[in-house]
Amino acid sequence: MTNILYNDAEGILQIIGNSYAENAVEFYKPTIVWLKNRAKQYPDEKITIEFRMEYYNTSSSRRFLEMFDILEEHHQRGGKAEVLWLHTREDLDMQQNGADYSEEFTFPFTIGIYERF
């Protein structure tokens, strides 16, 4: 199950858990719309996406890339953008996935560890 949390006051979007929606385009559509609107309405403010994924499928990955493209455009226009890609200490695959994504974009992309409770 994927949890998506929006913090409008801070411009923070959190995507947490497992993402294997059969129709990721429809599932992530509200999130894409939120990001586009946020970038348009607040062109000078920071947008942060925090990922704490345990698993995601290829279709979800395509939506993540779409989100990163929105952040990149926001960043190129002078807005602040950042991704926090958090993984568990033992999940080296998720760490590598974050490293692979980070090479494609110019905005700050931080890879870090989170502890499960």
URQUI-V824960 format. One record per residue. N is the residue number from 1. PHI is phi in whole degrees, 0 to 359 (NA if undefined). D_LAST is the distance of its C-alpha to the last C-alpha in Angstrom with 1 decimal. Layout:
n=(N & N)
phi=(PHI & PHI)
d_last=(D_LAST & D_LAST)
This chain:
n=(1 & 2 & 3 & 4 & 5 & 6 & 7 & 8 & 9 & 10 & 11 & 12 & 13 & 14 & 15 & 16 & 17 & 18 & 19 & 20 & 21 & 22 & 23 & 24 & 25 & 26 & 27 & 28 & 29 & 30 & 31 & 32 & 33 & 34 & 35 & 36 & 37 & 38 & 39 & 40 & 41 & 42 & 43 & 44 & 45 & 46 & 47 & 48 & 49 & 50 & 51 & 52 & 53 & 54 & 55 & 56 & 57 & 58 & 59 & 60 & 61 & 62 & 63 & 64 & 65 & 66 & 67 & 68 & 69 & 70 & 71 & 72 & 73 & 74 & 75 & 76 & 77 & 78 & 79 & 80 & 81 & 82 & 83 & 84 & 85 & 86 & 87 & 88 & 89 & 90 & 91 & 92 & 93 & 94 & 95 & 96 & 97 & 98 & 99 & 100 & 101 & 102 & 103 & 104 & 105 & 106 & 107 & 108 & 109 & 110 & 111 & 112 & 113 & 114 & 115 & 116 & 117)
phi=(NA & 256 & 256 & 240 & 240 & 249 & 244 & 297 & 298 & 257 & 71 & 245 & 242 & 244 & 236 & 227 & 112 & 247 & 232 & 221 & 301 & 296 & 240 & 296 & 301 & 290 & 300 & 269 & 305 & 299 & 290 & 298 & 299 & 301 & 297 & 299 & 295 & 299 & 296 & 286 & 284 & 231 & 297 & 259 & 263 & 281 & 240 & 239 & 245 & 251 & 254 & 227 & 264 & 257 & 201 & 209 & 266 & 298 & 298 & 294 & 302 & 297 & 290 & 299 & 298 & 297 & 297 & 297 & 298 & 297 & 297 & 298 & 297 & 301 & 297 & 295 & 273 & 103 & 280 & 263 & 215 & 203 & 240 & 249 & 255 & 253 & 222 & 286 & 306 & 274 & 268 & 289 & 296 & 293 & 298 & 295 & 301 & 298 & 297 & 296 & 299 & 299 & 289 & 269 & 228 & 259 & 285 & 300 & 226 & 260 & 251 & 214 & 248 & 237 & 258 & 283 & 256)
d_last=(17.1 & 17.2 & 16.2 & 18.6 & 18.6 & 21.7 & 22.2 & 26.0 & 26.6 & 24.8 & 25.5 & 21.9 & 20.9 & 17.3 & 17.1 & 13.8 & 13.4 & 16.4 & 19.9 & 22.7 & 24.9 & 28.4 & 29.9 & 27.7 & 30.7 & 30.7 & 26.9 & 26.5 & 29.9 & 28.7 & 26.3 & 29.3 & 31.5 & 29.2 & 29.1 & 32.8 & 33.6 & 31.4 & 33.2 & 36.5 & 36.2 & 34.6 & 36.1 & 35.6 & 32.0 & 28.8 & 26.7 & 23.2 & 21.3 & 17.6 & 16.6 & 13.1 & 14.7 & 13.9 & 17.6 & 20.7 & 24.3 & 27.5 & 28.3 & 25.1 & 25.7 & 29.1 & 27.8 & 25.5 & 28.7 & 30.4 & 27.9 & 28.3 & 32.1 & 31.9 & 30.1 & 32.6 & 35.5 & 34.1 & 33.8 & 37.3 & 38.7 & 37.5 & 34.3 & 31.0 & 28.3 & 25.2 & 22.4 & 19.0 & 18.0 & 14.4 & 13.3 & 11.0 & 12.9 & 14.4 & 15.5 & 18.9 & 20.5 & 18.4 & 19.2 & 22.8 & 22.9 & 22.0 & 24.6 & 27.1 & 26.6 & 26.9 & 30.3 & 31.8 & 31.4 & 32.6 & 30.1 & 27.2 & 24.5 & 21.7 & 19.5 & 16.3 & 13.0 & 9.5 & 6.4 & 3.8 & 0.0)
